């Protein structure tokens, strides 16, 4: 826990809060808990209305990718959630999963935040299959966690 007894928050953003950001949230929380870090991740959608083809609370690819890594989702699994200003205000770090896709959405919907967000370049299913995307998110989160671990030791 942080100095005030509250976990510090990382917020992962993607378009629909269904696949990439949900995997990132769950995988980060698994690693942070395993390592005893005082960080907790959450995730939100920048354009939840674009997820009209999303069925259920989370992508089966994300769920299977987590299961393959020994991570079980808590039940019930929450539905995707749209980003609001309060989410941005309470997060210590904010990471959007694909700059070329998400910076324009931030500029349109939360312009004051577009330069305060860290951007990764993890492609969606239109460019990468689930294995590629989830492995890249896992790799980046391992580096992120390593950096956070080094700051606390």
N, C-alpha and C positions, 0 to 999 in steps of 0.2 A: 504494500500500500504506500501511497505517497505520504508526504509529511502531514497532510490533513486527514489521513485515513481513507482517502478515496483514490481509486485507480485513476491513472492518467489515461486519456482516451486518444486512440487513433481512429479516424473515420475513413473508411474506404468507400469510394464513389464509383459507380458505373451507370450505365444508361437505365437499366430496369431493376437493379437490385435483386437479380434472380440467379445469376450465374457467377461472373467473375468476382464481384464485390462480396457476395455471400461466401464463396470459397475462401477468399482472402480473410474475411472476418473470422470464420470458424478456424481456419488453419493458424492464423496469428494467435488467437486466444488459446488454442491447444499448446502452441510453443511457449507462449508467455507464461501460462500456468505451469507447464513442465519445468521451466527455468526459474520460476519464482519471481518473475518481473512484476512491477507494480503498474503495468499497462494492461488495458483492455481495449479491444477493437469493437467497433460497430460498423454498420454499412447502410447506405441509402442510395436511392435512385435519383438521377438528375432529370430523367424524362420517363417516369413510370408509365405514362400513357402509351409509350411506344412498345411496351411489352404485351401487346394484345394476344400474341401467340404463346405466352408463358402460361403453363398449366400447373396449378398447385403453388405451394409456397417457395419451392426452390428447384432449380434445374436438376434433373436426374443425373446429368454429367457431374455437377458439383457434388451432389450427394454421394455418387459412386466414387469420385475422386477422394473425398474425405474418408469414406469407408475403407478404401484401399490403403490409406495412411493410418488406419486404426482410430479414426475419429468418428464418434457416434453423435449424431445431432440430438439435442434435448427435444423432448416432445411436450406439447405440440410445437411443430416448427412454425415460426411466425411467417406471415405473408410479407412480400416486399413492401418497403416503406419509402415514401417520397421524401426528398431532402427539404428541410426548412431552415430558416436562419438560425434558430435555436441550436440545431445540430452543429452548425458551423461554429457558433459561438462557444460551445462547450468542448469542442475537440482541441486537443493540443497540437495534433498533427493531422493533416488531411491529405489523402493520397487518392488521386483519380487514376483509374487503371489504364486509360489510353488517351494521351494528350490530344491527338488529332481528332478524336471523337468527343472528348469531354470538355476541353477548353472552350469551344464555341458554345456549348450548353451553359457553362458557368458564366461566360460573358453575357449571354442572353438573359439568364435567370438570376444570377447572383454576381453581377459585374464587379462589385467591390472585393470579391474573394478570388477572382481568377488568378491573380499573381501571388496569392498566399497558399496555393495548393501545390503539392509536389505531384509531378506527373510521371507515370510509367507509360510503357508502350506495349500493353498486352492486348493482342488482337482478339476480336470476337470470332464467333463461328464462321463468319463470312470469309475469314482469312486463315485461321488456324483451327485445327481440330482440338478437341477437349484435352487430349494428352499434352499437346504443345502448350496450350494456354495455362493449364494447371501446373505443369512443370515450371513454367516461367514465373508464375505467381509464387510458387513454393520457393524457387531460387531467390527471388527478390525479398520475400519475407524472411528467409534465413539470414540474408545480409542485413536486413533491417533489425532483426532481433539481435544479431551479433553486435551491431552498433549500439543498441540500447543496453545490452549486457555490459559492454565495455565502459559505458558512461556511469554505470552503477557500481562498478568495482574499483 
